[in-house]
């Protein structure tokens, strides 16, 4: 198990390590104002994000990101189940949420400022709005793709609705739900910055924007580096959660591949 994990990590990380090494060497003697040596950016990153600004800027951004994603997950799965299980309601609501889905979350930042002010509530609302749609649509597609024979069998055996929902519908739709949630994680990282670019006093996006305005180039690149690390880390964590929740699904796929091979 340990050897397999180490091998998978080596396969995934060798290219980023090589890329960092190449950039490090290539920029060692860089005299460009806009592209400072990577060593200088790394030193600035250590000073800013490992000590100085982690509590005042990094933690609030991560907290807003997680809060918005949790809200989007709860509402997206709940609303998706209702819409998928009620054909008439889905047909009536489809034009509405297709219209709302076409409006990017970034565009709603000025609206959020007017309605909720410049606090964290506005940022959480923007993140939640922008990340809810992949989860909602994934839930609807997952539930609607269940075999109709399975639904008819559950009804014929008079299985209580909550047992059908928790033991059949949600597990059957979970691959599509989690596929949508993975997209939402990536969107949430983008919306962190968008929500902090306007009328904000803290956060990673605020730090990056202030560095850009004051031509503090190493600080600007260090904030960008932190965003990349945050996006990669959140993706790795989500992949681990996804493997755990869908262990039965991957087991069935593996068994099916083994059966077809034999």
SULCOR-V443538 format. One record per backbone hydrogen bond with DSSP energy under -1.0 kcal/mol. CO is the residue of the C=O (numbers start at 1). NH is the residue of the N-H. E is the energy in kcal/mol with one decimal. If there is no record, write none. Layout:
co->{CO:CO}
nh->{NH:NH}
e->{E:E}
//
This chain:
co->{1:2:3:4:5:6:7:8:9:10:13:14:15:16:17:18:19:20:21:22:23:27:37:38:39:40:41:42:43:44:45:47:48:53:53:54:57:58:59:60:61:62:63:64:65:66:67:68:69:70:71:72:73:74:75:76:77:78:79:80:81:86:87:88:89:90:93:94:95:96:97:98:100:106:108:109:110:111:112:113:119:120:121:122:123:124:125:126:127:128:132:133:134:135:136:137:138:139:140:141:143:147:148:149:150:151:152:153:154:155:160:161:162:163:164:164:165:168:169:170:173:174:175:176:177:178:179:180:181:182:183:184:185:186:187:188:190:191:203:204:205:206:207:208:209:210:211:215:216:217:218:219:220:221:222:223:224:225:226:227:228:229:230:231:232:233:234:235:236:237:238:239:240:241:242:244:246:247:248:249:250:251:252:253:254:255:256:257:258}
nh->{5:6:7:8:9:10:11:12:13:14:17:18:19:20:21:22:23:24:25:26:27:30:41:42:43:44:45:46:47:48:49:52:53:57:58:59:61:62:63:64:65:66:67:68:69:70:71:72:73:74:75:76:77:78:79:80:81:82:83:84:85:90:91:92:93:94:97:98:99:100:101:102:103:109:112:113:114:115:116:117:123:124:125:126:127:128:129:130:131:132:136:137:138:139:140:141:142:143:144:145:146:151:152:153:154:155:156:157:159:158:164:165:166:167:168:169:170:172:173:174:177:178:179:180:181:182:183:184:185:186:187:188:189:190:191:192:194:195:207:208:209:210:211:212:213:214:216:217:220:221:222:223:224:225:226:227:228:229:230:231:232:233:234:235:236:237:238:239:240:241:242:243:244:245:246:247:250:251:252:253:254:255:256:257:258:259:260:261:262}
e->{-2.3:-2.6:-2.2:-2.3:-2.4:-2.3:-2.2:-1.9:-2.2:-1.6:-2.2:-2.3:-2.7:-2.5:-2.2:-2.5:-2.4:-2.6:-2.2:-2.8:-2.1:-1.5:-1.8:-2.7:-2.1:-2.4:-2.6:-2.3:-2.1:-2.7:-2.5:-1.6:-3.8:-2.3:-1.8:-2.5:-1.5:-2.3:-2.7:-2.5:-2.3:-2.6:-2.5:-2.7:-2.1:-2.5:-2.3:-2.3:-2.2:-2.5:-2.5:-2.5:-2.4:-2.2:-3.0:-2.1:-2.3:-1.9:-2.6:-2.3:-2.1:-2.5:-2.5:-1.8:-2.5:-1.9:-2.4:-1.9:-1.8:-2.4:-2.2:-1.1:-1.2:-1.5:-2.9:-2.2:-1.9:-2.5:-3.0:-1.2:-1.0:-2.7:-2.3:-2.3:-2.3:-2.8:-2.6:-2.3:-1.7:-1.1:-2.8:-2.8:-2.1:-2.3:-2.3:-2.6:-2.4:-2.5:-2.5:-1.3:-1.3:-1.4:-2.5:-2.2:-2.1:-2.1:-2.5:-1.8:-2.2:-1.4:-2.3:-2.6:-2.3:-2.5:-1.5:-2.9:-2.5:-2.2:-2.0:-1.2:-2.2:-2.8:-1.7:-2.1:-2.1:-2.0:-1.3:-2.0:-2.0:-1.4:-2.2:-2.5:-1.5:-1.3:-2.4:-1.5:-1.8:-2.3:-2.2:-2.4:-2.5:-2.5:-2.3:-2.1:-2.3:-1.9:-2.7:-1.4:-2.0:-2.5:-2.2:-1.9:-1.8:-2.3:-2.1:-2.0:-2.0:-2.2:-2.7:-2.7:-2.5:-2.8:-2.5:-1.7:-2.3:-2.6:-2.3:-2.3:-1.9:-2.2:-2.9:-2.5:-1.9:-2.6:-2.3:-1.0:-2.4:-1.8:-2.1:-2.2:-2.4:-2.4:-2.6:-2.4:-2.2:-2.3:-2.3:-2.0:-1.6}
//
